[in-house]
Structures are given as C-alpha cells and as structure tokens.
C-alpha cells in the first residue's frame, strides 16, 4: 500500500474507486466499507484509494474535546495495509480545511486533483463544513461530476451499531470483550518500558511500566486485565494494571504496568505491544500491602483461568 501524505503527490486517475473517512479503530464497520472498495477495484480494474485525515478532525474543530484515539496514525496505516488497499491519502486536517464545504471538497479535491469513478461511503458518514456532506449529497452531485455512489449499509452486532464512538465508550466502561468483538481483533497499545518506583518487585510482582508511544492513545477503564505482551516478536501472558495505585498514592497519575508470567529478563527501554483480552476487576484501594498481595495472588490465578480457557 502506498501512503501519500500530501495531496500534491497523488497522480490524478479517473479510474479510481475511493472512500472517505476518519477510520479511527479500523473496526468491523470500517472493514466492510474498505472490503467493498477492494472488491470493486478488482472487479472493475480500478485504482483503490482510502482518504483519511490527520490529526483527528474533532481535535482541530474542538481542541478542548480531549478525544482519545483507538488507533495512532502508524497503527491505522498498518491495519489498513492488511486490508489490501492500493493507496492511502492522509490529508492534513487544519482549521482552514474544516471550512471547506462538501461541494468544494468533491469538486476541487476529489474530481480535479484525484479523479474518481466510484465513491463508496457508509450510511452515516458526514464530511465538509458543518458535516453537511453525506450519502444523499453525494448522490445529488454524482451526475454533475460523473461518478457512481455505492452506499454500505449499517453494520450491527447484537443489535448495536458498530462505530468508533461506541467502541470508545465501551472501552472507557471496561467492556473489553465487546470492544474486541467490534474491532474484530484484540484492542492493543504500544509503548516503551520505562523505570518505575520498583514497588512491584518488593511485593513479589515485578512489573514493566509502559510509556505510551502516543499520549492520545485510549486506555481502558481503570482496573486489572489479562493481556498478551509482545517483546521482540515473542508473546507472553501478562496482567495489565491501568490505574493510579491508590494504596500508595493519594493523587497518582494513570500508569499502565504489566506483570509478565514466568519472566525475569531485563526489558527496560524495549518497545512492547500489549493486547488486552479480558477485564478481571476494577481498581481498588487496600488497607495494607499485605491485602494488596493477597488480591494480586488471586488476580494471578484468575488470569491463569482466562489463558487456560483461551488455550482450550
């Protein structure tokens, strides 16, 4: 997949099928749209193209929104590449760009600069100034500009419409099993192992403190989770704590840290990937280190049950 980060670098080609969206998470709904693009591309011998935006439009339109991302820019590129698209165009989303109307965007960007024969779009996607562009708008201008519109129907799971906002909400609520189901993969984050306060080792549970590769990356609800941790391409079982460590700190920062089963190696400075499998419990404040150790022993056993279940 060719990644194009400036629209001036794209070659104009009318024989193009494309889709437009933010695609945060590249969830199962997004995948249906992109698979449709790839299918049409192969059947009609068209160039396939995904147009997305960076940074996330909500961060530009409303800088105080504090939106967290399901996928960083590089994670998104990797996930889209796996779906078999020929080209990815990432448009720099600025305040000035946000003022472009949907009509201007289609005429000046899609038709004149990129070229298009078919546009695939989700039923609820909006674009352009004030989000005025949608599937009905595209159909209304398709004859003028000479392209076809292919609408992809809503994607639901268990009667729930799959969307990035729904997944973000479920992640914040700790419903990781539902999140993974909607994504079609395990939710993950990437970071570097950094020095902590060493308290876990003193308690008999040494942990790897993780500094996120991208601070905008969304973490799940505070609590303890069964996870896979990937180190130098090798997979290990682990327990992830996302929390403020209230037993020892009154006003701590949220820190992700991972206890790795049967692991003693020094991995400080290593880049690791954490795949979150299942939530074990919420964060708790204990009256003593001994109470915490007892709970950690129980967490370890509950984690083993989850891994054994996955292996059967």
PEQUI-V878395 format. One line per field, one symbol per residue. phi: phi as a letter, one per 40 degrees, with the letter a starting at -180 (. if undefined). burial: 1 if it has 16 or more other ideal C-beta (glycine too) atoms within 10 Angstrom, else 0. A space follows every 10 residues. Layout:
# PEQUI-V878395
phi: ???
burial: ???
This chain:
# PEQUI-V878395
phi: .cbbbacccc ccaccbbabb icfcgfcccc ccccccdccc dccbfbccab bbbacddccc cbdccfccbc bcdcccdccc dccgccbbbb cccbcccccc cccccccccc cccbgababc accbcbagdf fccacccdcc bccdbgbcbb cbcdbbbfgb ccaccccdcc cccgccccdc cccgaccbab abcbcbcgcd cccgbcbccb cdcbccccbc ddibbcabbb bfgbbbcabb bbabfccbbc acccbcabcb cfbbccbdgc cbbbbcbacc accbbbcadc ccccccccdc cccccccccc cc
burial: 0001000001 0000011111 1111111111 1111011101 1000011111 1110011011 0000001111 1110111011 0010111111 1010000001 0110110011 1001111111 1100101100 0011101100 1100001111 1100100000 0111011101 1001110111 1110101111 1110010011 0010111111 0110001111 1111111111 1000011111 1111101000 0000111111 0000001000 0111111111 0010000000 0100010010 0010011000 00
